[in-house]
């Protein structure tokens, strides 16, 4: 027994020595680090407080998804119903339509809106005229700073029966005017198209920044090997920005189930529910307009769980395929 105790003591001493003379408890290390980096902690504190108050704090209320919540009884006093609200949602008439619309709008956004920023950045990177380049950048950036309400209002005016779009179609093709915003089959096209118009310039900024970090010597070497500008773009520029593209794609997949709910609320109406109604807008109607808090919380929790699972899967695939990953 004495030999065993001596051996354990020797191991502990060796471990303590390996930590070094400045090693202390976790709390002591945090206090020392705070004193050493006060300014950094002060700078990051508003962001931390924001997430604690508005992101993690409200998670306490998720329990109402498993209860028959009543504002009178409160969170703790409301009766427990388990997964009844989830079963009701999965068996409802709207489940298939909501899931289909959410997936399709998110998928179209990934296929068309996300690459649009990359394509614009690649094109701007090849422009040598500084004045022309800055003019194009300014024009494409401007819609991002316009209020979403104003953007949707412009969309309504342009696509109205007597709007600019119908005037052009009537003049060119002689067809009858179309009330685009009341036609369900046109909703996805208008939603994705207006999203590209509003955000393509802004989303290209980060890709242009990534391109500026590519070593110019690579382009010089490619020129010496006879590679034209297109081949340089394919073999140097695209691989150079690929880590940035992968990170942004992972983050976008993490928001796959949240497809601009605010914009859809402004754009849709009962005549376009068939293609426009998504899980987020359904939660708004059930929770805010109908005050069915428990049911809407259950639907929102389902959406959040799916989004989290997609984020983990996307990061796992990126980890296996390449070196770029979120964690």
N, C-alpha and C positions, 0 to 999 in steps of 0.2 A: 504493500500500500504506500509506503514511504517513497519507494522508487517511482510509483505512478504520480504521486503528488509533485515530486521534484521535476518529473518530465513535463507535467502540465505547466508548472511555474516557469520552466525554461522556455516553453513554447510561447507563453504569454509575454515574457520579457522580450523574446525575439520579435514578437509582433509589435509591441510598444516601441521598441527601438527602430523598427522599420518605418513607423509613422513619422519619426523625426522629433526633435526637441520642441518644435512649434505646434505639434499636433494637440488638439483639444477636443472638447465635446462639440457636437453639431451646433448647439446654440451659440457657443463661444465663437466658432468659426463664422457663423452668420453675422454676429454682432461685429466682429472684426472686419468682415467684408463690407458691411453696411457703412462703417466708419470710413473705410478706405474709398468707397464709391458712392458717397451720399448723393452727388449730383445725378448719377445714372439712375439710382433708385427713385429719386424725385421725378425724373423725367418719365419713368415707366409707370409710376403710381396711378396716373389718371386712366391708363389703359387697363391696368389690373382692377381698379375700382369699377370701371365700366363693365368688365366681364363678370365680376363678382355680383354686382347689383342687377344687371340686366340680362345676364346669360345663365349664371349658376344659381342665383337667388330664386328666380321663378321656377326652377326645377322642383322645389318643395311642393308646388301646387300640382305636379303631375299625378299625385295620388288620387285626384278626383276622377282620373280616367278609370279607376277601379272601384269607384263609389257612385252612389246615386246622390250627387252633390246638391245640397240645399244651402243657399247663402245664410239662412237663419241658423242652421245647425253647424255650419262651418266645416273646415277640413276634417277635423277629428270627430265631430259628432255625426257626420253623414254616414248612412249605412253602407257597408261593404257589399259590392255585387260581383267582384272578381272580373272575369273577362266577358261579361254580358254585353257591354257596349262594343267590344271588338267583334263578337259574334254577330251582333246586329248589323254592323257596318259591312262585314264580309258577306252577309246574306242579303244585303239590300240591293234594290234595283240599280242604284247608282254606282256600285263598286266597280263593275267592269268598265263603265264609261269613264269614270274618274281616273282609274289607273291607266287606261288606254290613252286618254288625252294628255295626262302628265308625262307618260313615257315618250309619246310621239313628239310633243313640243320640246322636251328636253333633248331628245335624239336629234331633231332637226336643228336645234341650237348648236349642238356639238358638231354636226356635219357641215353647217353653213356659216353660222355666226362666228364660231371660234376660229376656223381657218381664215376668215375674211381679214382679221387683224394681222395674221402672219403674212398673207399675200400682199396687203397694203404696205407692210413694213419692208418686205423684200423689194417691192417696186420702188418705194421711196429711197431705199438704200442704193439703188442703181442710178438714180437721178443725179446728174452732175450740176445742173443749173440750180444755184442756191436760191434765187428769187422764186423760181417756179416751185421748188421743193417746199419752201416755207409757205408759199401761198396754198398749196395743196394741203399741207399739214394744218394750217389754220382753218381752212374750210371744213376739213373732216373732223377736227376737234370740236368745232363750235356746237353741233347738236348735243354733245354730251353735257354741256352746261345749261341747256334749256330744261326747264321743269318738265317732269314726266306728264303732268296734267296738260301742259301746253302742247307737248308732242302729240298726245292723243287727240287733243282738240284740232290740231292741224291735220291729223290723219282723217278725222271725221269730215272736216271741211273739204279736203282734197278728194275724198272718195264719195262724197254725197252725190245725189242724183244730178244736181246741177254743178258739181265740182269740176276741178281741172282735169282729173283723170277721165271722167266720163265725156267731157268736151273733146278731149284728144281722141278717145276711142270712137266717138260718133263721127268726128271729122275724118279719121283715117279709114275706118271700116264700116261706118254707117249702121252700127248695131244699136239696139235699144239701150238706154242708160241702165246701169246696174247699181243697186244700193248695196255696196260692198259690205258695209258694216252690219247688215242684217242678213247676209248670206253665210250660212255655216261653213260652206265649202271654201270660202275665201278667208276665213279667220286666220288659219295657220300661216298662210302666205303673207297676210298683212302683218301679223305679229312678228314673224321672223324677219321680214323685209325691213320693217321699221326699226327693229332692234339692231340690225346690221347698220342701217343708216345712222342711228343715234350713237353707237358705241364703237364703230370700226376704227375711227381715228384715235380714240382714247386707248383702245386695247393695243394699238400698234406701237404705242410709246415704249412699253416695256421690252418689246422685241427689238426695236431700234436701239435701245440701251444695251441689250445683250449683244447686238451686232457690233457696237462700238468697242467691245472688249475683245473682239477677235484679233489675233496678231496679224498686222498688215504684211508681215514677212511671208505668211502662207499664200496670200494673193500674188505677191511678187514671184514666189517659186512656181505657182501655177501658171503665171504668164510666161515664164521662161520655158515651161514644159509645153506651151502652145495651147493652154486651156482658155477658151473664150469666157465671156462674162456669164453666160448661162451655165456653163460647166463649173465655174467658180462658185456660183450661187448654189448649185446642187451639191457639190462636193466639199465646200468650205463653209459657206454661210449657214446653210441648213443644219449641218452637224454641229456648228458652233453654237447655235441657239437652241439645240434640241434639249439640253437640261432644263432650260427655262420653259420650253413648251411642255415638257413632261410634268413639271411641278404645277403649272397652271392648269393642265388637263386633269391632274389628280384633284386639285381643289374644285374644279368645275364639276367633276363627277360627284364630289362630296355634296354639291348643291343640286344634284340631278333631280331630286323630287321637289325642288323649289324653283319654279319656272316663272319668275317675274309675276308673282301673284298680284301685286299692286297694279301693274299694267293691265293684266287681264280683267281685274275688277273695273277698271276704267273703260275697257274696250268692249266687254261682252254684254249681252242682253239675253233674255229668255229665248229668242229665236236662234241664237248661236250656241246655246248650251251643249248641243250635241258634239261639237268639236272644241269648244272653248272652256267648258267647265273642268277644272282640275281640283286636286285634293285641297290645295290651299284656299281656293275660293269657296269650296264646299264647307270647309272648317269655319270660314268667316260667316257664311250664311247661317249655319247651325248654331255657332257659338255666340255671335254678336246679334244677329237679327232675330233668331228664334230663342236665344237664351238657354240653349240646351248645352250647358257647360261640360258636363261629364262626357257626353257622346262626342262633342267636338274635340275635347282633350284626348280621348282615345284615338280618334282619327289622326290628330296631329302627332301623337306619340308613335303611331304606326308609321307615319311618313318619316319621322326623325330616325327611327330604328333602321328603316330601309336605307336612308341616306348614309347613316353611319356605317352600315354593312358594306355599301358600295364604296365608300371611302377606304375602308380597310382592305377590301379586295383589290381596288385599283392600286393602292400603295404596295400591296403584296406582289402584284404582277410586275409593277415597275422595279421592285427590288430584285425579282428573279431575272427579268429581261436585261436590266442595265444597272448602273451604279446610282442613278438619280432616284431619290425617294424622299418622302417627307420625314420619316423616322425609321 
